[in-house]
């Protein structure tokens, strides 16, 4: 089995979860982890399972303005960088099963979720989503991850291997 984990991260938390999910997946799959900026167009993917991770910004997926602000706060080079939102535009050509997670602050009880926004877009394009969206907690908007979240991400990744359709 070949798995690909594609993520968007500005403060490093969503990337840490991506690597932890990959660790769990490695118990039964060959895994590659890519920042969305380095990922091939979604229609060109060669994987048996795709895992997508995104940070929750303003109750959903990042937008160019929220992404720019996060990159500035993280001290990253500013520029026009595409995120998961833009990458998903080619999702209609995707046939591999997909699992989705997000990172979001656990201090507030706001209803938004980047993962749910991704799942909604995938289902509109008839892409098979094999698991409910998973959420990993971050302290504040910049992190760090809440205690135990990396371990939970590894277990979640391991569990993806036994899902029907994965």
C-alpha positions in Angstrom: 0.0 0.0 0.0 1.2 3.5 -0.9 0.0 6.4 1.3 0.5 10.1 0.8 0.1 12.7 3.6 -0.4 16.3 2.3 -0.6 19.1 4.7 -0.6 22.9 5.1 1.1 24.4 8.1 2.2 27.8 9.2 3.3 27.4 12.8 4.4 23.8 12.4 1.6 22.1 14.3 -0.3 20.7 11.4 3.1 19.4 10.0 3.9 17.7 13.3 0.5 15.9 13.1 1.2 15.0 9.5 4.5 13.3 10.5 2.9 11.5 13.4 0.0 10.2 11.2 2.7 9.0 8.7 4.5 7.2 11.5 1.3 5.3 12.2 0.7 4.6 8.6 4.2 3.2 8.2 3.2 0.1 10.1 1.5 -1.1 6.9 2.2 1.3 4.1 4.9 3.1 2.2 4.4 6.7 3.1 5.4 10.1 1.7 4.7 13.3 3.6 4.5 16.6 1.6 3.8 20.2 2.3 0.9 21.3 0.0 3.3 23.7 -1.7 5.5 20.7 -2.8 2.6 18.4 -3.7 1.9 17.5 -7.3 -1.5 18.5 -8.7 -4.1 16.4 -7.1 -5.1 14.8 -10.3 -1.6 13.4 -10.8 -1.3 11.6 -7.4 -0.2 8.0 -7.3 -1.4 6.7 -3.9 -3.7 4.1 -2.5 -4.6 6.4 0.4 -4.4 10.2 0.6 -4.5 12.0 4.0 -5.0 15.7 3.9 -4.3 18.0 6.9 -5.1 21.7 7.2 -5.1 24.3 10.0 -8.4 25.9 10.8 -8.4 29.6 10.0 -11.5 31.8 10.6 -13.8 28.8 11.1 -12.6 26.9 7.9 -9.9 26.5 5.4 -7.2 29.2 5.1 -7.7 31.9 2.5 -5.0 34.0 1.0 -5.5 36.8 3.5 -5.6 34.6 6.6 -2.6 32.6 5.2 -0.6 35.8 4.7 -1.3 36.9 8.2 -0.3 33.5 9.7 2.9 33.4 7.6 3.8 36.9 8.8 3.1 36.0 12.5 5.2 32.8 12.0 8.1 34.8 10.5 7.9 32.9 7.2 8.6 34.5 3.9 5.6 36.3 2.6 4.4 35.6 -0.8 1.5 34.2 -2.7 1.5 30.6 -1.5 -1.4 28.3 -2.3 -3.0 26.3 0.4 -5.2 23.2 0.6 -8.2 25.3 -0.5 -6.6 26.0 -3.9 -5.0 22.5 -4.2 -8.4 20.9 -3.9 -9.7 22.6 -7.0 -8.5 19.6 -9.1 -10.0 17.0 -6.8 -12.6 15.9 -9.3 -9.9 13.7 -10.9 -9.0 12.0 -7.6 -10.0 8.3 -7.2 -7.9 7.4 -4.2 -9.7 7.1 -0.8 -9.1 10.1 1.4 -8.9 10.8 5.2 -8.8 14.3 6.5 -7.7 16.0 9.7 -7.3 19.6 11.0 -5.6 21.4 13.8 -7.6 24.0 15.7 -7.5 25.8 19.0 -9.1 23.9 21.8 -9.5 26.9 24.1 -12.6 28.2 22.2 -15.7 26.2 21.3 -16.0 27.8 17.9 -17.8 25.5 15.4 -15.5 25.9 12.4 -13.3 23.2 11.0 -10.9 23.1 8.1 -11.3 19.3 8.0 -15.1 19.5 7.6 -14.6 22.1 4.8 -12.2 19.7 3.0 -14.6 16.8 3.4 -17.5 18.9 2.0 -15.5 19.8 -1.1 -14.4 16.2 -1.7 -17.9 14.8 -1.4 -19.2 17.5 -3.8 -16.6 16.0 -6.3 -17.6 12.4 -5.5 -14.2 11.6 -3.9 -14.4 8.7 -1.5 -13.8 9.8 2.1 -13.1 6.8 4.3 -13.2 8.2 7.8 -14.9 11.1 9.7 -12.8 14.2 9.9 -10.4 14.1 12.8 -9.4 17.2 14.9 -6.1 17.8 16.8 -6.0 20.4 19.5 -3.5 23.3 19.5 -3.0 25.8 22.4 -4.0 29.2 21.0 -3.7 30.0 17.3 0.1 29.4 17.1 0.5 26.3 19.3 2.0 24.2 20.6 0.0 21.0 20.1 -1.9 20.0 23.2 -0.3 17.2 25.2 -0.8 13.7 23.7 -1.9 14.9 20.3 1.1 13.6 18.4 0.6 10.2 20.0 -3.1 10.3 19.2 -2.3 11.2 15.6 0.0 8.2 15.3 -2.8 5.9 16.5 -5.2 7.6 14.1 -2.8 6.9 11.2 -2.4 3.3 12.3 -6.2 3.0 12.4 -6.6 4.3 8.9 -4.9 1.1 7.6 -7.8 -1.1 8.6 -10.7 1.0 7.3 -12.8 -0.4 4.4 -11.8 1.3 1.2 -8.4 2.4 2.5 
